[in-house]
Amino acid sequence: MQKKVKVKPNSKQQKITEQEDGSLIVNLKSPPINGKANEELINLLAEKFNLPKSHIRIKSGLTSRQKLIEIDDIG
């Protein structure tokens, strides 16, 4: 499964908001420095979808706020 994600780093609180088109807006506490925001994003999505972190990859947009995330479902 693939999801479009818009990331908002340096937010006051962590939050995932699902849009009507199925994309996600993710507020992250971490700054976009040394991959900290990407790491927090993967952790949050793993919790939301109840999957191990190894099943979530950033397919494109590694240094952008607009990302394409690939999620491998179990079973």
C-alpha positions in Angstrom: 0.0 0.0 0.0 1.2 3.5 -0.8 0.3 6.7 1.0 1.0 10.3 0.2 2.2 12.1 3.3 2.7 15.8 4.0 5.0 16.3 7.0 5.0 19.3 9.3 8.2 19.2 11.4 8.8 21.3 14.6 5.2 21.0 15.7 4.1 21.3 19.3 2.5 17.9 19.3 2.6 14.7 17.3 -0.6 14.1 15.3 -1.7 12.2 12.2 -4.7 13.6 10.3 -6.2 11.5 7.4 -7.5 13.5 4.5 -10.6 12.7 2.4 -8.4 11.5 -0.5 -6.6 9.0 1.8 -3.4 11.1 2.1 -2.0 11.9 5.6 -0.9 15.1 7.2 1.6 14.3 10.0 2.8 16.8 12.6 6.2 15.9 14.1 8.0 17.3 17.1 11.4 16.6 15.6 13.3 19.1 13.4 14.2 18.1 9.8 17.9 17.7 10.7 20.0 14.5 10.2 16.9 12.4 9.4 15.3 12.9 12.8 11.9 13.9 11.4 11.9 10.9 8.9 12.8 8.6 11.8 9.9 10.0 13.9 7.6 9.7 10.9 8.3 6.0 10.5 7.9 5.4 14.2 4.5 7.1 14.2 3.2 5.3 11.1 4.4 2.0 12.5 2.3 2.7 15.6 -0.8 3.8 13.6 -0.8 0.8 11.3 0.3 -1.6 14.1 3.3 -2.8 12.0 7.0 -3.2 12.7 9.1 -0.2 11.5 10.8 -2.5 8.9 7.5 -2.6 7.0 7.4 1.1 6.3 9.7 2.8 3.8 10.0 6.4 2.4 9.8 5.7 -1.3 10.3 9.3 -2.4 10.6 12.7 -0.9 13.4 11.9 1.6 14.3 15.6 1.9 10.9 17.0 1.1 7.8 17.7 3.1 5.7 15.8 0.5 6.6 12.1 0.8 5.4 8.9 -0.7 5.4 6.1 1.9 5.2 2.4 1.1 3.6 0.2 3.7 4.0 -3.6 3.6 1.0 -5.3 5.1 1.6 -8.5 7.1 0.0 -11.6 5.7 
